[in-house]
Amino acid sequence: MSYHKKDPLLYRPATADAECIRVRLNHKTIVLLKSMKSFESWKLRYPDAVVIEPADPRKKPKA
């Protein structure tokens, strides 16, 4: 008797929009938040958390 293999759950990767706030939790983890209110709860769990400016894809990098 064979079993049907379940398909893995695939989630769409998070994208940065205009209201998005990027937060670096530690040296290798970055999360996207919708409000500064949620940043307070993350700051309690990760004391080293730092707010990073959101990346605007319309801006050209400085050469």
C-alpha positions as CSV (number, residue, x, y, z in Angstrom):
1,M,0.0,0.0,0.0
2,S,1.5,3.3,-1.1
3,Y,1.0,6.7,0.5
4,H,0.4,9.9,-1.4
5,K,3.2,12.3,-0.9
6,K,2.0,15.7,0.4
7,D,3.0,18.8,-1.6
8,P,5.1,21.2,0.4
9,L,3.4,24.5,1.5
10,L,4.9,27.3,-0.5
11,Y,4.6,30.8,0.7
12,R,5.0,34.0,-1.3
13,P,8.2,35.8,-0.2
14,A,7.6,39.0,1.7
15,T,8.0,42.2,-0.4
16,A,8.8,45.6,0.9
17,D,6.1,48.2,0.1
18,A,5.9,51.9,1.0
19,E,4.5,51.3,4.5
20,C,7.0,48.5,5.3
21,I,9.5,48.9,8.1
22,R,12.7,46.7,7.9
23,V,14.1,45.6,11.2
24,R,17.4,43.8,11.8
25,L,16.9,41.4,14.7
26,N,20.5,40.0,14.8
27,H,23.4,39.8,12.4
28,K,21.6,37.6,10.0
29,T,17.9,38.1,10.5
30,I,15.8,40.8,8.9
31,V,12.0,41.0,9.3
32,L,9.4,43.2,7.6
33,L,6.9,45.0,9.9
34,K,3.7,46.9,9.2
35,S,3.8,49.2,12.2
36,M,6.1,50.6,14.9
37,K,3.7,49.1,17.5
38,S,4.8,45.6,16.5
39,F,8.4,46.7,16.7
40,E,8.0,47.2,20.4
41,S,7.1,43.6,20.9
42,W,10.1,42.5,18.8
43,K,12.4,44.7,20.8
44,L,11.4,43.0,24.0
45,R,12.4,39.6,22.5
46,Y,15.5,40.9,20.6
47,P,17.1,43.7,22.6
48,D,19.7,44.3,19.7
49,A,16.9,45.0,17.2
50,V,17.5,48.0,14.9
51,V,15.2,49.8,12.4
52,I,16.6,49.9,8.9
53,E,15.4,52.3,6.2
54,P,13.1,50.5,3.7
55,A,14.7,49.9,0.4
56,D,13.0,51.9,-2.4
57,P,13.4,50.0,-5.7
58,R,12.7,53.2,-7.6
59,K,15.9,54.9,-6.3
60,K,19.1,54.3,-8.3
61,P,22.2,53.4,-6.3
62,K,24.8,56.1,-5.9
63,A,27.9,55.4,-7.9
